[in-house]
């Protein structure tokens, strides 16, 4: 495998790990905010930060899917549209 391809795979894997970390942070922040809302003390700016993290999740996960030639969301959508019961 050429050095460029190995580098692209490593970069895509690193971006995928970062994307997963952003997803975990987004989930944790939302969960903490929901719990704090019960006590009437929400975290200010949570929706903005969650929006930025969601954008990072989507953008950085695309690199991994492109390099691995994996298009799971399309497969899920098509399998649901053309399901044979």
PDB file with SEQRES, HELIX, SHEET and CRYST1 records, atoms N, CA, C and O in Angstrom:
SEQRES   1 A   85  UNK UNK UNK UNK UNK UNK UNK UNK UNK UNK UNK UNK UNK          
SEQRES   2 A   85  UNK UNK UNK UNK UNK UNK UNK UNK UNK UNK UNK UNK UNK          
SEQRES   3 A   85  UNK UNK UNK UNK UNK UNK UNK UNK UNK UNK UNK UNK UNK          
SEQRES   4 A   85  UNK UNK UNK UNK UNK UNK UNK UNK UNK UNK UNK UNK UNK          
SEQRES   5 A   85  UNK UNK UNK UNK UNK UNK UNK UNK UNK UNK UNK UNK UNK          
SEQRES   6 A   85  UNK UNK UNK UNK UNK UNK UNK UNK UNK UNK UNK UNK UNK          
SEQRES   7 A   85  UNK UNK UNK UNK UNK UNK UNK                                  
HELIX    1 AA1 UNK A    3  UNK A   38  1                                  36    
HELIX    2 AA2 UNK A   46  UNK A   67  1                                  22    
HELIX    3 AA3 UNK A   72  UNK A   81  1                                  10    
CRYST1    1.000    1.000    1.000  90.00  90.00  90.00 P 1           1          
ATOM      1  N   UNK A   1       0.855  -1.168   0.000  1.00  0.00           N  
ATOM      2  CA  UNK A   1       0.000   0.000   0.000  1.00  0.00           C  
ATOM      3  C   UNK A   1       0.904   1.235   0.000  1.00  0.00           C  
ATOM      4  O   UNK A   1       1.855   1.303   0.779  1.00  0.00           O  
ATOM      5  N   UNK A   2       0.620   2.201  -0.856  1.00  0.00           N  
ATOM      6  CA  UNK A   2       1.448   3.415  -0.912  1.00  0.00           C  
ATOM      7  C   UNK A   2       1.392   4.200   0.405  1.00  0.00           C  
ATOM      8  O   UNK A   2       0.430   4.106   1.167  1.00  0.00           O  
ATOM      9  N   UNK A   3       2.443   4.965   0.640  1.00  0.00           N  
ATOM     10  CA  UNK A   3       2.544   5.739   1.886  1.00  0.00           C  
ATOM     11  C   UNK A   3       1.393   6.734   2.012  1.00  0.00           C  
ATOM     12  O   UNK A   3       0.894   6.970   3.112  1.00  0.00           O  
ATOM     13  N   UNK A   4       0.972   7.317   0.892  1.00  0.00           N  
ATOM     14  CA  UNK A   4      -0.142   8.275   0.946  1.00  0.00           C  
ATOM     15  C   UNK A   4      -1.423   7.602   1.428  1.00  0.00           C  
ATOM     16  O   UNK A   4      -2.163   8.176   2.226  1.00  0.00           O  
ATOM     17  N   UNK A   5      -1.686   6.393   0.950  1.00  0.00           N  
ATOM     18  CA  UNK A   5      -2.900   5.678   1.363  1.00  0.00           C  
ATOM     19  C   UNK A   5      -2.853   5.320   2.841  1.00  0.00           C  
ATOM     20  O   UNK A   5      -3.849   5.447   3.553  1.00  0.00           O  
ATOM     21  N   UNK A   6      -1.681   4.869   3.298  1.00  0.00           N  
ATOM     22  CA  UNK A   6      -1.559   4.551   4.726  1.00  0.00           C  
ATOM     23  C   UNK A   6      -1.802   5.794   5.567  1.00  0.00           C  
ATOM     24  O   UNK A   6      -2.476   5.736   6.596  1.00  0.00           O  
ATOM     25  N   UNK A   7      -1.249   6.922   5.124  1.00  0.00           N  
ATOM     26  CA  UNK A   7      -1.458   8.178   5.853  1.00  0.00           C  
ATOM     27  C   UNK A   7      -2.915   8.604   5.852  1.00  0.00           C  
ATOM     28  O   UNK A   7      -3.428   9.096   6.857  1.00  0.00           O  
ATOM     29  N   UNK A   8      -3.573   8.416   4.729  1.00  0.00           N  
ATOM     30  CA  UNK A   8      -4.995   8.778   4.640  1.00  0.00           C  
ATOM     31  C   UNK A   8      -5.833   7.897   5.567  1.00  0.00           C  
ATOM     32  O   UNK A   8      -6.757   8.383   6.218  1.00  0.00           O  
ATOM     33  N   UNK A   9      -5.512   6.602   5.628  1.00  0.00           N  
ATOM     34  CA  UNK A   9      -6.248   5.710   6.517  1.00  0.00           C  
ATOM     35  C   UNK A   9      -6.008   6.087   7.982  1.00  0.00           C  
ATOM     36  O   UNK A   9      -6.940   6.085   8.786  1.00  0.00           O  
ATOM     37  N   UNK A  10      -4.760   6.411   8.325  1.00  0.00           N  
ATOM     38  CA  UNK A  10      -4.462   6.795   9.707  1.00  0.00           C  
ATOM     39  C   UNK A  10      -5.166   8.098  10.079  1.00  0.00           C  
ATOM     40  O   UNK A  10      -5.716   8.227  11.173  1.00  0.00           O  
ATOM     41  N   UNK A  11      -5.143   9.048   9.167  1.00  0.00           N  
ATOM     42  CA  UNK A  11      -5.815  10.319   9.428  1.00  0.00           C  
ATOM     43  C   UNK A  11      -7.320  10.118   9.578  1.00  0.00           C  
ATOM     44  O   UNK A  11      -7.943  10.696  10.469  1.00  0.00           O  
ATOM     45  N   UNK A  12      -7.900   9.300   8.709  1.00  0.00           N  
ATOM     46  CA  UNK A  12      -9.338   9.032   8.787  1.00  0.00           C  
ATOM     47  C   UNK A  12      -9.694   8.333  10.093  1.00  0.00           C  
ATOM     48  O   UNK A  12     -10.723   8.633  10.700  1.00  0.00           O  
ATOM     49  N   UNK A  13      -8.847   7.401  10.528  1.00  0.00           N  
ATOM     50  CA  UNK A  13      -9.106   6.725  11.805  1.00  0.00           C  
ATOM     51  C   UNK A  13      -9.010   7.704  12.973  1.00  0.00           C  
ATOM     52  O   UNK A  13      -9.810   7.648  13.906  1.00  0.00           O  
ATOM     53  N   UNK A  14      -8.027   8.601  12.914  1.00  0.00           N  
ATOM     54  CA  UNK A  14      -7.879   9.601  13.974  1.00  0.00           C  
ATOM     55  C   UNK A  14      -9.087  10.543  14.010  1.00  0.00           C  
ATOM     56  O   UNK A  14      -9.597  10.870  15.082  1.00  0.00           O  
ATOM     57  N   UNK A  15      -9.531  10.969  12.846  1.00  0.00           N  
ATOM     58  CA  UNK A  15     -10.701  11.838  12.790  1.00  0.00           C  
ATOM     59  C   UNK A  15     -11.954  11.112  13.268  1.00  0.00           C  
ATOM     60  O   UNK A  15     -12.843  11.726  13.857  1.00  0.00           O  
ATOM     61  N   UNK A  16     -12.024   9.820  13.020  1.00  0.00           N  
ATOM     62  CA  UNK A  16     -13.166   9.036  13.491  1.00  0.00           C  
ATOM     63  C   UNK A  16     -13.170   8.938  15.017  1.00  0.00           C  
ATOM     64  O   UNK A  16     -14.228   9.012  15.643  1.00  0.00           O  
ATOM     65  N   UNK A  17     -12.000   8.774  15.607  1.00  0.00           N  
ATOM     66  CA  UNK A  17     -11.899   8.747  17.072  1.00  0.00           C  
ATOM     67  C   UNK A  17     -12.301  10.111  17.642  1.00  0.00           C  
ATOM     68  O   UNK A  17     -13.011  10.182  18.645  1.00  0.00           O  
ATOM     69  N   UNK A  18     -11.848  11.184  17.003  1.00  0.00           N  
ATOM     70  CA  UNK A  18     -12.229  12.522  17.445  1.00  0.00           C  
ATOM     71  C   UNK A  18     -13.735  12.727  17.309  1.00  0.00           C  
ATOM     72  O   UNK A  18     -14.362  13.342  18.171  1.00  0.00           O  
ATOM     73  N   UNK A  19     -14.307  12.215  16.237  1.00  0.00           N  
ATOM     74  CA  UNK A  19     -15.749  12.311  16.033  1.00  0.00           C  
ATOM     75  C   UNK A  19     -16.507  11.571  17.139  1.00  0.00           C  
ATOM     76  O   UNK A  19     -17.506  12.069  17.659  1.00  0.00           O  
ATOM     77  N   UNK A  20     -16.027  10.396  17.487  1.00  0.00           N  
ATOM     78  CA  UNK A  20     -16.650   9.644  18.580  1.00  0.00           C  
ATOM     79  C   UNK A  20     -16.532  10.364  19.909  1.00  0.00           C  
ATOM     80  O   UNK A  20     -17.459  10.342  20.720  1.00  0.00           O  
ATOM     81  N   UNK A  21     -15.389  11.004  20.134  1.00  0.00           N  
ATOM     82  CA  UNK A  21     -15.199  11.775  21.362  1.00  0.00           C  
ATOM     83  C   UNK A  21     -16.153  12.958  21.418  1.00  0.00           C  
ATOM     84  O   UNK A  21     -16.706  13.268  22.474  1.00  0.00           O  
ATOM     85  N   UNK A  22     -16.343  13.610  20.293  1.00  0.00           N  
ATOM     86  CA  UNK A  22     -17.305  14.721  20.235  1.00  0.00           C  
ATOM     87  C   UNK A  22     -18.719  14.233  20.510  1.00  0.00           C  
ATOM     88  O   UNK A  22     -19.501  14.921  21.166  1.00  0.00           O  
ATOM     89  N   UNK A  23     -19.049  13.046  20.008  1.00  0.00           N  
ATOM     90  CA  UNK A  23     -20.383  12.486  20.246  1.00  0.00           C  
ATOM     91  C   UNK A  23     -20.591  12.177  21.725  1.00  0.00           C  
ATOM     92  O   UNK A  23     -21.656  12.448  22.280  1.00  0.00           O  
ATOM     93  N   UNK A  24     -19.566  11.607  22.361  1.00  0.00           N  
ATOM     94  CA  UNK A  24     -19.662  11.316  23.795  1.00  0.00           C  
ATOM     95  C   UNK A  24     -19.798  12.615  24.587  1.00  0.00           C  
ATOM     96  O   UNK A  24     -20.602  12.694  25.517  1.00  0.00           O  
ATOM     97  N   UNK A  25     -19.017  13.634  24.222  1.00  0.00           N  
ATOM     98  CA  UNK A  25     -19.106  14.921  24.911  1.00  0.00           C  
ATOM     99  C   UNK A  25     -20.482  15.553  24.716  1.00  0.00           C  
ATOM    100  O   UNK A  25     -21.041  16.137  25.644  1.00  0.00           O  
ATOM    101  N   UNK A  26     -21.020  15.432  23.508  1.00  0.00           N  
ATOM    102  CA  UNK A  26     -22.337  15.981  23.220  1.00  0.00           C  
ATOM    103  C   UNK A  26     -23.405  15.280  24.063  1.00  0.00           C  
ATOM    104  O   UNK A  26     -24.294  15.932  24.612  1.00  0.00           O  
ATOM    105  N   UNK A  27     -23.318  13.976  24.161  1.00  0.00           N  
ATOM    106  CA  UNK A  27     -24.274  13.206  24.954  1.00  0.00           C  
ATOM    107  C   UNK A  27     -24.163  13.537  26.437  1.00  0.00           C  
ATOM    108  O   UNK A  27     -25.171  13.710  27.122  1.00  0.00           O  
ATOM    109  N   UNK A  28     -22.928  13.623  26.924  1.00  0.00           N  
ATOM    110  CA  UNK A  28     -22.726  13.931  28.343  1.00  0.00           C  
ATOM    111  C   UNK A  28     -23.221  15.333  28.680  1.00  0.00           C  
ATOM    112  O   UNK A  28     -23.875  15.536  29.703  1.00  0.00           O  
ATOM    113  N   UNK A  29     -22.909  16.294  27.823  1.00  0.00           N  
ATOM    114  CA  UNK A  29     -23.345  17.669  28.069  1.00  0.00           C  
ATOM    115  C   UNK A  29     -24.866  17.775  28.078  1.00  0.00           C  
ATOM    116  O   UNK A  29     -25.436  18.457  28.930  1.00  0.00           O  
ATOM    117  N   UNK A  30     -25.512  17.115  27.151  1.00  0.00           N  
ATOM    118  CA  UNK A  30     -26.978  17.134  27.107  1.00  0.00           C  
ATOM    119  C   UNK A  30     -27.572  16.469  28.341  1.00  0.00           C  
ATOM    120  O   UNK A  30     -28.541  16.969  28.914  1.00  0.00           O  
ATOM    121  N   UNK A  31     -26.998  15.350  28.749  1.00  0.00           N  
ATOM    122  CA  UNK A  31     -27.504  14.646  29.939  1.00  0.00           C  
ATOM    123  C   UNK A  31     -27.347  15.488  31.197  1.00  0.00           C  
ATOM    124  O   UNK A  31     -28.270  15.578  32.006  1.00  0.00           O  
ATOM    125  N   UNK A  32     -26.188  16.100  31.363  1.00  0.00           N  
ATOM    126  CA  UNK A  32     -25.963  16.946  32.539  1.00  0.00           C  
ATOM    127  C   UNK A  32     -26.902  18.145  32.518  1.00  0.00           C  
ATOM    128  O   UNK A  32     -27.433  18.536  33.557  1.00  0.00           O  
ATOM    129  N   UNK A  33     -27.106  18.721  31.360  1.00  0.00           N  
ATOM    130  CA  UNK A  33     -28.002  19.871  31.254  1.00  0.00           C  
ATOM    131  C   UNK A  33     -29.434  19.481  31.609  1.00  0.00           C  
ATOM    132  O   UNK A  33     -30.132  20.243  32.279  1.00  0.00           O  
ATOM    133  N   UNK A  34     -29.872  18.323  31.176  1.00  0.00           N  
ATOM    134  CA  UNK A  34     -31.233  17.873  31.500  1.00  0.00           C  
ATOM    135  C   UNK A  34     -31.385  17.671  33.002  1.00  0.00           C  
ATOM    136  O   UNK A  34     -32.392  18.067  33.588  1.00  0.00           O  
ATOM    137  N   UNK A  35     -30.391  17.061  33.618  1.00  0.00           N  
ATOM    138  CA  UNK A  35     -30.460  16.849  35.069  1.00  0.00           C  
ATOM    139  C   UNK A  35     -30.439  18.188  35.803  1.00  0.00           C  
ATOM    140  O   UNK A  35     -31.186  18.376  36.763  1.00  0.00           O  
ATOM    141  N   UNK A  36     -29.600  19.111  35.367  1.00  0.00           N  
ATOM    142  CA  UNK A  36     -29.544  20.411  36.036  1.00  0.00           C  
ATOM    143  C   UNK A  36     -30.808  21.236  35.815  1.00  0.00           C  
ATOM    144  O   UNK A  36     -31.137  22.092  36.637  1.00  0.00           O  
ATOM    145  N   UNK A  37     -31.509  20.993  34.732  1.00  0.00           N  
ATOM    146  CA  UNK A  37     -32.782  21.704  34.521  1.00  0.00           C  
ATOM    147  C   UNK A  37     -33.817  21.314  35.572  1.00  0.00           C  
ATOM    148  O   UNK A  37     -34.692  22.108  35.917  1.00  0.00           O  
ATOM    149  N   UNK A  38     -33.711  20.105  36.069  1.00  0.00           N  
ATOM    150  CA  UNK A  38     -34.628  19.684  37.144  1.00  0.00           C  
ATOM    151  C   UNK A  38     -34.449  20.583  38.364  1.00  0.00           C  
ATOM    152  O   UNK A  38     -35.415  20.911  39.053  1.00  0.00           O  
ATOM    153  N   UNK A  39     -33.207  20.975  38.622  1.00  0.00           N  
ATOM    154  CA  UNK A  39     -32.898  21.836  39.761  1.00  0.00           C  
ATOM    155  C   UNK A  39     -32.910  23.320  39.392  1.00  0.00           C  
ATOM    156  O   UNK A  39     -32.440  24.158  40.161  1.00  0.00           O  
ATOM    157  N   UNK A  40     -33.448  23.642  38.216  1.00  0.00           N  
ATOM    158  CA  UNK A  40     -33.596  25.018  37.730  1.00  0.00           C  
ATOM    159  C   UNK A  40     -32.246  25.751  37.602  1.00  0.00           C  
ATOM    160  O   UNK A  40     -32.153  26.948  37.872  1.00  0.00           O  
ATOM    161  N   UNK A  41     -31.221  25.023  37.191  1.00  0.00           N  
ATOM    162  CA  UNK A  41     -29.905  25.630  37.001  1.00  0.00           C  
ATOM    163  C   UNK A  41     -29.250  25.055  35.741  1.00  0.00           C  
ATOM    164  O   UNK A  41     -28.229  24.373  35.839  1.00  0.00           O  
ATOM    165  N   UNK A  42     -29.831  25.325  34.538  1.00  0.00           N  
ATOM    166  CA  UNK A  42     -29.260  24.748  33.312  1.00  0.00           C  
ATOM    167  C   UNK A  42     -27.921  25.391  32.943  1.00  0.00           C  
ATOM    168  O   UNK A  42     -27.589  26.480  33.413  1.00  0.00           O  
ATOM    169  N   UNK A  43     -27.180  24.713  32.115  1.00  0.00           N  
ATOM    170  CA  UNK A  43     -25.897  25.224  31.642  1.00  0.00           C  
ATOM    171  C   UNK A  43     -26.180  26.198  30.495  1.00  0.00           C  
ATOM    172  O   UNK A  43     -26.802  25.814  29.505  1.00  0.00           O  
ATOM    173  N   UNK A  44     -25.734  27.454  30.613  1.00  0.00           N  
ATOM    174  CA  UNK A  44     -25.993  28.402  29.533  1.00  0.00           C  
ATOM    175  C   UNK A  44     -25.198  28.046  28.270  1.00  0.00           C  
ATOM    176  O   UNK A  44     -24.026  27.677  28.347  1.00  0.00           O  
ATOM    177  N   UNK A  45     -25.844  28.161  27.125  1.00  0.00           N  
ATOM    178  CA  UNK A  45     -25.174  27.924  25.850  1.00  0.00           C  
ATOM    179  C   UNK A  45     -25.062  26.465  25.448  1.00  0.00           C  
ATOM    180  O   UNK A  45     -24.323  26.136  24.521  1.00  0.00           O  
ATOM    181  N   UNK A  46     -25.781  25.588  26.129  1.00  0.00           N  
ATOM    182  CA  UNK A  46     -25.684  24.156  25.830  1.00  0.00           C  
ATOM    183  C   UNK A  46     -26.118  23.842  24.409  1.00  0.00           C  
ATOM    184  O   UNK A  46     -25.479  23.043  23.724  1.00  0.00           O  
ATOM    185  N   UNK A  47     -27.195  24.462  23.966  1.00  0.00           N  
ATOM    186  CA  UNK A  47     -27.687  24.149  22.622  1.00  0.00           C  
ATOM    187  C   UNK A  47     -26.687  24.568  21.548  1.00  0.00           C  
ATOM    188  O   UNK A  47     -26.558  23.893  20.527  1.00  0.00           O  
ATOM    189  N   UNK A  48     -25.981  25.671  21.767  1.00  0.00           N  
ATOM    190  CA  UNK A  48     -24.969  26.108  20.800  1.00  0.00           C  
ATOM    191  C   UNK A  48     -23.791  25.136  20.759  1.00  0.00           C  
ATOM    192  O   UNK A  48     -23.332  24.745  19.686  1.00  0.00           O  
ATOM    193  N   UNK A  49     -23.314  24.758  21.933  1.00  0.00           N  
ATOM    194  CA  UNK A  49     -22.176  23.834  22.002  1.00  0.00           C  
ATOM    195  C   UNK A  49     -22.550  22.476  21.418  1.00  0.00           C  
ATOM    196  O   UNK A  49     -21.755  21.869  20.701  1.00  0.00           O  
ATOM    197  N   UNK A  50     -23.748  21.999  21.717  1.00  0.00           N  
ATOM    198  CA  UNK A  50     -24.203  20.720  21.164  1.00  0.00           C  
ATOM    199  C   UNK A  50     -24.321  20.815  19.646  1.00  0.00           C  
ATOM    200  O   UNK A  50     -24.019  19.852  18.942  1.00  0.00           O  
ATOM    201  N   UNK A  51     -24.750  21.947  19.142  1.00  0.00           N  
ATOM    202  CA  UNK A  51     -24.808  22.139  17.691  1.00  0.00           C  
ATOM    203  C   UNK A  51     -23.434  22.084  17.046  1.00  0.00           C  
ATOM    204  O   UNK A  51     -23.262  21.456  16.002  1.00  0.00           O  
ATOM    205  N   UNK A  52     -22.447  22.742  17.664  1.00  0.00           N  
ATOM    206  CA  UNK A  52     -21.082  22.694  17.141  1.00  0.00           C  
ATOM    207  C   UNK A  52     -20.521  21.282  17.203  1.00  0.00           C  
ATOM    208  O   UNK A  52     -19.879  20.825  16.258  1.00  0.00           O  
ATOM    209  N   UNK A  53     -20.759  20.595  18.305  1.00  0.00           N  
ATOM    210  CA  UNK A  53     -20.264  19.220  18.433  1.00  0.00           C  
ATOM    211  C   UNK A  53     -20.943  18.298  17.426  1.00  0.00           C  
ATOM    212  O   UNK A  53     -20.301  17.403  16.877  1.00  0.00           O  
ATOM    213  N   UNK A  54     -22.234  18.507  17.179  1.00  0.00           N  
ATOM    214  CA  UNK A  54     -22.930  17.701  16.176  1.00  0.00           C  
ATOM    215  C   UNK A  54     -22.363  17.920  14.783  1.00  0.00           C  
ATOM    216  O   UNK A  54     -22.260  16.987  13.987  1.00  0.00           O  
ATOM    217  N   UNK A  55     -21.999  19.157  14.498  1.00  0.00           N  
ATOM    218  CA  UNK A  55     -21.363  19.437  13.207  1.00  0.00           C  
ATOM    219  C   UNK A  55     -20.015  18.745  13.104  1.00  0.00           C  
ATOM    220  O   UNK A  55     -19.669  18.216  12.048  1.00  0.00           O  
ATOM    221  N   UNK A  56     -19.252  18.744  14.187  1.00  0.00           N  
ATOM    222  CA  UNK A  56     -17.950  18.067  14.193  1.00  0.00           C  
ATOM    223  C   UNK A  56     -18.124  16.564  14.023  1.00  0.00           C  
ATOM    224  O   UNK A  56     -17.352  15.926  13.308  1.00  0.00           O  
ATOM    225  N   UNK A  57     -19.128  16.000  14.670  1.00  0.00           N  
ATOM    226  CA  UNK A  57     -19.389  14.561  14.538  1.00  0.00           C  
ATOM    227  C   UNK A  57     -19.675  14.218  13.081  1.00  0.00           C  
ATOM    228  O   UNK A  57     -19.095  13.280  12.534  1.00  0.00           O  
ATOM    229  N   UNK A  58     -20.554  14.966  12.465  1.00  0.00           N  
ATOM    230  CA  UNK A  58     -20.918  14.677  11.072  1.00  0.00           C  
ATOM    231  C   UNK A  58     -19.744  14.888  10.130  1.00  0.00           C  
ATOM    232  O   UNK A  58     -19.502  14.062   9.250  1.00  0.00           O  
ATOM    233  N   UNK A  59     -19.014  15.981  10.301  1.00  0.00           N  
ATOM    234  CA  UNK A  59     -17.927  16.304   9.371  1.00  0.00           C  
ATOM    235  C   UNK A  59     -16.770  15.326   9.480  1.00  0.00           C  
ATOM    236  O   UNK A  59     -16.238  14.887   8.461  1.00  0.00           O  
ATOM    237  N   UNK A  60     -16.374  14.978  10.689  1.00  0.00           N  
ATOM    238  CA  UNK A  60     -15.205  14.123  10.848  1.00  0.00           C  
ATOM    239  C   UNK A  60     -15.518  12.655  10.615  1.00  0.00           C  
ATOM    240  O   UNK A  60     -14.615  11.876  10.312  1.00  0.00           O  
ATOM    241  N   UNK A  61     -16.769  12.264  10.748  1.00  0.00           N  
ATOM    242  CA  UNK A  61     -17.129  10.874  10.457  1.00  0.00           C  
ATOM    243  C   UNK A  61     -17.178  10.626   8.953  1.00  0.00           C  
ATOM    244  O   UNK A  61     -17.009   9.489   8.511  1.00  0.00           O  
ATOM    245  N   UNK A  62     -17.405  11.654   8.173  1.00  0.00           N  
ATOM    246  CA  UNK A  62     -17.461  11.510   6.719  1.00  0.00           C  
ATOM    247  C   UNK A  62     -16.126  11.049   6.156  1.00  0.00           C  
ATOM    248  O   UNK A  62     -16.096  10.255   5.216  1.00  0.00           O  
ATOM    249  N   UNK A  63     -15.019  11.534   6.715  1.00  0.00           N  
ATOM    250  CA  UNK A  63     -13.695  11.143   6.231  1.00  0.00           C  
ATOM    251  C   UNK A  63     -13.496   9.637   6.374  1.00  0.00           C  
ATOM    252  O   UNK A  63     -12.988   8.984   5.462  1.00  0.00           O  
ATOM    253  N   UNK A  64     -13.887   9.099   7.493  1.00  0.00           N  
ATOM    254  CA  UNK A  64     -13.735   7.653   7.714  1.00  0.00           C  
ATOM    255  C   UNK A  64     -14.601   6.866   6.753  1.00  0.00           C  
ATOM    256  O   UNK A  64     -14.156   5.875   6.175  1.00  0.00           O  
ATOM    257  N   UNK A  65     -15.824   7.301   6.583  1.00  0.00           N  
ATOM    258  CA  UNK A  65     -16.717   6.608   5.649  1.00  0.00           C  
ATOM    259  C   UNK A  65     -16.238   6.668   4.216  1.00  0.00           C  
ATOM    260  O   UNK A  65     -16.408   5.711   3.459  1.00  0.00           O  
ATOM    261  N   UNK A  66     -15.643   7.782   3.840  1.00  0.00           N  
ATOM    262  CA  UNK A  66     -15.148   7.931   2.477  1.00  0.00           C  
ATOM    263  C   UNK A  66     -13.938   7.044   2.227  1.00  0.00           C  
ATOM    264  O   UNK A  66     -13.861   6.373   1.198  1.00  0.00           O  
ATOM    265  N   UNK A  67     -13.006   7.035   3.148  1.00  0.00           N  
ATOM    266  CA  UNK A  67     -11.788   6.234   2.973  1.00  0.00           C  
ATOM    267  C   UNK A  67     -12.108   4.746   2.994  1.00  0.00           C  
ATOM    268  O   UNK A  67     -11.543   3.977   2.216  1.00  0.00           O  
ATOM    269  N   UNK A  68     -13.006   4.340   3.876  1.00  0.00           N  
ATOM    270  CA  UNK A  68     -13.371   2.923   3.991  1.00  0.00           C  
ATOM    271  C   UNK A  68     -14.422   2.502   2.966  1.00  0.00           C  
ATOM    272  O   UNK A  68     -14.784   1.328   2.894  1.00  0.00           O  
ATOM    273  N   UNK A  69     -14.910   3.451   2.180  1.00  0.00           N  
ATOM    274  CA  UNK A  69     -15.973   3.213   1.198  1.00  0.00           C  
ATOM    275  C   UNK A  69     -17.209   2.584   1.859  1.00  0.00           C  
ATOM    276  O   UNK A  69     -17.791   1.620   1.362  1.00  0.00           O  
ATOM    277  N   UNK A  70     -17.572   3.166   2.981  1.00  0.00           N  
ATOM    278  CA  UNK A  70     -18.698   2.671   3.766  1.00  0.00           C  
ATOM    279  C   UNK A  70     -19.742   3.782   3.834  1.00  0.00           C  
ATOM    280  O   UNK A  70     -19.450   4.892   4.280  1.00  0.00           O  
ATOM    281  N   UNK A  71     -20.928   3.484   3.400  1.00  0.00           N  
ATOM    282  CA  UNK A  71     -22.007   4.471   3.388  1.00  0.00           C  
ATOM    283  C   UNK A  71     -23.194   3.893   4.143  1.00  0.00           C  
ATOM    284  O   UNK A  71     -24.230   3.592   3.550  1.00  0.00           O  
ATOM    285  N   UNK A  72     -23.040   3.741   5.440  1.00  0.00           N  
ATOM    286  CA  UNK A  72     -24.047   3.101   6.269  1.00  0.00           C  
ATOM    287  C   UNK A  72     -25.380   3.844   6.289  1.00  0.00           C  
ATOM    288  O   UNK A  72     -26.417   3.196   6.146  1.00  0.00           O  
ATOM    289  N   UNK A  73     -25.412   5.168   6.457  1.00  0.00           N  
ATOM    290  CA  UNK A  73     -26.722   5.834   6.491  1.00  0.00           C  
ATOM    291  C   UNK A  73     -27.521   5.621   5.207  1.00  0.00           C  
ATOM    292  O   UNK A  73     -28.742   5.468   5.254  1.00  0.00           O  
ATOM    293  N   UNK A  74     -26.846   5.612   4.073  1.00  0.00           N  
ATOM    294  CA  UNK A  74     -27.542   5.378   2.815  1.00  0.00           C  
ATOM    295  C   UNK A  74     -28.084   3.959   2.790  1.00  0.00           C  
ATOM    296  O   UNK A  74     -29.208   3.727   2.346  1.00  0.00           O  
ATOM    297  N   UNK A  75     -27.289   3.012   3.264  1.00  0.00           N  
ATOM    298  CA  UNK A  75     -27.728   1.615   3.295  1.00  0.00           C  
ATOM    299  C   UNK A  75     -28.947   1.455   4.207  1.00  0.00           C  
ATOM    300  O   UNK A  75     -29.899   0.758   3.857  1.00  0.00           O  
ATOM    301  N   UNK A  76     -28.918   2.091   5.357  1.00  0.00           N  
ATOM    302  CA  UNK A  76     -30.050   1.993   6.284  1.00  0.00           C  
ATOM    303  C   UNK A  76     -31.298   2.600   5.661  1.00  0.00           C  
ATOM    304  O   UNK A  76     -32.381   2.022   5.761  1.00  0.00           O  
ATOM    305  N   UNK A  77     -31.164   3.757   5.019  1.00  0.00           N  
ATOM    306  CA  UNK A  77     -32.310   4.410   4.408  1.00  0.00           C  
ATOM    307  C   UNK A  77     -32.890   3.556   3.282  1.00  0.00           C  
ATOM    308  O   UNK A  77     -34.104   3.372   3.205  1.00  0.00           O  
ATOM    309  N   UNK A  78     -32.035   3.038   2.417  1.00  0.00           N  
ATOM    310  CA  UNK A  78     -32.502   2.234   1.292  1.00  0.00           C  
ATOM    311  C   UNK A  78     -33.131   0.939   1.792  1.00  0.00           C  
ATOM    312  O   UNK A  78     -34.153   0.504   1.260  1.00  0.00           O  
ATOM    313  N   UNK A  79     -32.534   0.320   2.807  1.00  0.00           N  
ATOM    314  CA  UNK A  79     -33.107  -0.937   3.316  1.00  0.00           C  
ATOM    315  C   UNK A  79     -34.476  -0.706   3.944  1.00  0.00           C  
ATOM    316  O   UNK A  79     -35.331  -1.590   3.901  1.00  0.00           O  
ATOM    317  N   UNK A  80     -34.695   0.472   4.526  1.00  0.00           N  
ATOM    318  CA  UNK A  80     -36.017   0.762   5.099  1.00  0.00           C  
ATOM    319  C   UNK A  80     -37.030   1.127   4.036  1.00  0.00           C  
ATOM    320  O   UNK A  80     -38.216   0.832   4.179  1.00  0.00           O  
ATOM    321  N   UNK A  81     -36.576   1.766   2.975  1.00  0.00           N  
ATOM    322  CA  UNK A  81     -37.501   2.135   1.908  1.00  0.00           C  
ATOM    323  C   UNK A  81     -37.967   0.920   1.108  1.00  0.00           C  
ATOM    324  O   UNK A  81     -39.131   0.824   0.718  1.00  0.00           O  
ATOM    325  N   UNK A  82     -37.052   0.013   0.875  1.00  0.00           N  
ATOM    326  CA  UNK A  82     -37.354  -1.126   0.015  1.00  0.00           C  
ATOM    327  C   UNK A  82     -37.397  -2.442   0.777  1.00  0.00           C  
ATOM    328  O   UNK A  82     -36.967  -3.481   0.277  1.00  0.00           O  
ATOM    329  N   UNK A  83     -37.912  -2.379   1.968  1.00  0.00           N  
ATOM    330  CA  UNK A  83     -38.011  -3.570   2.809  1.00  0.00           C  
ATOM    331  C   UNK A  83     -39.115  -4.476   2.296  1.00  0.00           C  
ATOM    332  O   UNK A  83     -40.201  -4.022   1.938  1.00  0.00           O  
ATOM    333  N   UNK A  84     -38.819  -5.746   2.267  1.00  0.00           N  
ATOM    334  CA  UNK A  84     -39.829  -6.721   1.882  1.00  0.00           C  
ATOM    335  C   UNK A  84     -40.286  -7.462   3.123  1.00  0.00           C  
ATOM    336  O   UNK A  84     -39.507  -8.174   3.758  1.00  0.00           O  
ATOM    337  N   UNK A  85     -41.552  -7.291   3.463  1.00  0.00           N  
ATOM    338  CA  UNK A  85     -42.086  -7.917   4.684  1.00  0.00           C  
ATOM    339  C   UNK A  85     -42.668  -9.276   4.402  1.00  0.00           C  
ATOM    340  O   UNK A  85     -43.159  -9.939   5.316  1.00  0.00           O  
TER     341      UNK A  85                                                      
END                                                                             
